[in-house]
Amino acid sequence: MAADVVITPGMQKYIDKNNAYLAKRDAFIRDVVKKWKFDTIAVHGLYNVEEAIEDYQGSIIEPVFMSTSQAYRDSDEMAAALAYLIPTWCYSRIANPSTYYYEWTLALLEGYGFAGESSAVSTSSGIAAIMTAVQPFLVQTKKSGHEQRNFVATAQCYGGTFQQFKVRLEEERGIECRWVQDPTNLDEWLSKIDGNTRFLYGELPSNPGLGFFDIAKVAELAHAHGLPLICDATVATPALMRPICHGADIVVQSATKTLTSSGFGVCGALIARRNLVSNVPNPEMKKDFALYTKYLPNRDHGPNLHPLQAILALNDIRTLRSKVDMMSQSTMKVAQWLETHPMIESVQYLGLKNHPLHELASKYMWLVDSEFDPCYGGKKVNRYGHLMSFCVKGGAEKARKVFDGLQRIWRATDLGRIKSVATIPAISTHQQQGEEGRKLAGIPPNLIRLCVGGEHPDDTIGDLDQALAKAR
Ligand SMILES: *Cc1c(COP(=O)(O)O)cnc(C)c1O
């Protein structure tokens, strides 16, 4: 990679050997793994019997490499590795075999049904994935001096994303964040783009407001201006929606959430299409964005994922589709029940027909591979995830009473769990951004966010019922 690397004959031998390995791996992806159904990829990823027996003493589960670094046979191998001329993991801040399997599983799941190629980089959290995704587009060179830079993002987004964009990027670095109020309005997106725009960013469905937009149309708009579209699809997971298949360039995932529903820690990932669109003149970045960020900016910034965390997450991801299906169905039942309750002002769930974004969400969110499942009659079935929210009549005080009365549903600033969890965003996740910011994001003070877990829905409804009765 570096211009001054001299390739010795010894190094060339390693390069040839590793090129043969890469060719074999790429053929395995192309001819075998890409032909599997979603569940098979989720269960196995790239880890296979042959690799296990050759390299990992036959371990049927991907090994956890709790090691800082990798040893080399000789100086030629070391020189080739550190110049990134051969696949290597070097040092766990850069890469690690355990995170490698996690990355490939996510790259293939987000790229499921996509004709092109996708790749992924693991990060220590979802927020680190967002930072990893946006930074390379915001560069300014020493030569060019201070450049006016801006980006356009959906105002309805995760509270931590709002802070990163508003405080870290805009206030501290002078990079303007232009919020889109109604992302279903293409003219609003368009009106915020100019020659200094670097990327478009959209969270969908948004947490907790369930904002949504037409991915294909916004991607088309972005590309017409030479810009990439970055989507945060945490709430949907690839089991329900894969933005790259609809034209998005990069997807960020807080794998902490539904992907790792057990709640075993914080982790993230960025998945990108190869050859993405950008007006930043960096061919290497555009060619394989995930690999580029992994090997260069993230090496220098250090937001790497711990190998143990990668395998804990992988273990949850194996059963993603069936869990998301079950939890989505339960959420629908809970939402329908809440709608009929006299103390409830409104219920927000994309699965409800009266939700203004129901039609649009139905175009993009369905249970992957449901058309191959005879119990769904050979058709794609829509599923809307397990995040919903509701507003309690009587304002903030009444909402807190209901919230405090919950007995088994956990009060925590969390979502995506196999256990039902509730939050009041105005006093927790969206507290930092103040009244104005909350208004911008559409978060009223009497809104309770509920993420329905894997319990039987009757029991979840039972808990809500008694909490509402007590607060009456
Ligand atoms: C939680 C969350 C994040 C941040 O992820 P962490 O893993 O907590 O850093 C980003 N986007 C959405 C939609 C989230 O829900």
The ligand as a Tripos MOL2 file, in Angstrom:
@<TRIPOS>MOLECULE
LIG
   15    15     1     0     0
SMALL
NO_CHARGES

@<TRIPOS>ATOM
      1 C1        -28.6250    2.4640   20.1400 C.3       1 LIG1
      2 C2        -28.6300    3.0360   18.8170 C.ar      1 LIG1
      3 C3        -27.4610    3.5710   18.2520 C.ar      1 LIG1
      4 C4        -26.1610    3.6300   19.0040 C.3       1 LIG1
      5 O1        -25.6590    2.3510   19.2140 O.3       1 LIG1
      6 P1        -24.7480    1.9260   20.4590 P.3       1 LIG1
      7 O2        -24.4780    0.5070   20.2030 O.co2     1 LIG1
      8 O3        -25.5530    2.1900   21.6990 O.co2     1 LIG1
      9 O4        -23.5440    2.7890   20.4080 O.co2     1 LIG1
     10 C5        -27.5280    4.0570   16.9610 C.ar      1 LIG1
     11 N1        -28.6810    4.0480   16.2610 N.ar      1 LIG1
     12 C6        -29.8200    3.5540   16.7730 C.ar      1 LIG1
     13 C7        -31.0530    3.5410   15.9390 C.3       1 LIG1
     14 C8        -29.8460    3.0330   18.0630 C.ar      1 LIG1
     15 O5        -30.9870    2.5510   18.5510 O.3       1 LIG1
@<TRIPOS>BOND
     1     1     2 1
     2     2     3 ar
     3     2    14 ar
     4     3     4 1
     5     3    10 ar
     6     4     5 1
     7     5     6 1
     8     6     7 2
     9     6     8 1
    10     6     9 1
    11    10    11 ar
    12    11    12 ar
    13    12    13 1
    14    12    14 ar
    15    14    15 1
@<TRIPOS>SUBSTRUCTURE
     1 LIG1         1 GROUP 0 **** ****
